[in-house]
């Protein structure tokens, strides 16, 4: 009798876990839809203003630093550094999944939905700003000012592949990647302090990388950090 019950219990346990996994994936997709909306901003950035506003941010960066950060940082570029910074960029895609997965698994619903809601709000605010204040990024606006290409290894090749098929012309201000990372970072600070300390150096490296990688102005990063975290 016990031997017959064991396989049945195992099947029941396995079946009971699958709805939780499906529910988590459904919740994650529904709250992460703004990640996929980013591509659509390429068609929306000139709805309000037909002209690029990069000159304003270029002037701001030069006023603050006395140089163009993406040009000045070229002196520190090496294949090894470039690959490390590319790695910091790629970690952006797992922050919300890891933090959300931990909170969901532990059934900390208030914490889970707090993090997800703040993430959605951060993306929504950033998308509205991008639509009314079109910035195309240093990659386009400052083309020709670089002293050479940025070389690296397999991680650089991975990013080049992603950018070749997924680069959006415009919507650089504020940086949505930084905004999403800050949302997850604040969530980790509030609900999983150990994860915050793991994420912090990677997020900081990512912010530095955007200047060296020619993806963003310093103002784009500052703009993404500006929203105050919920208490």
Secondary structure, 3 states (H helix, E strand, C coil): CHHHHHHHHHHHHHHHHHHHHHHHHHHHHHHCHHHHHHHHHHHCCCCCCCCCCHHHHHHHHHHHHCCCHHHHHHHHCCHHHHHHHHHHHHCHHHHHHHHHHHHHHCCCHHHHHHHHHHHHHHHHHHHHHHHHCCCCCHHHHCCCCCCCCCCCCHHHHHHHHHHHHHCCCCCCCCCHHHHHHHHHHHHHHHHCHHHHHHHHHHHHHHHHHHHHCCCCCHHHHHHHHCCCCCC
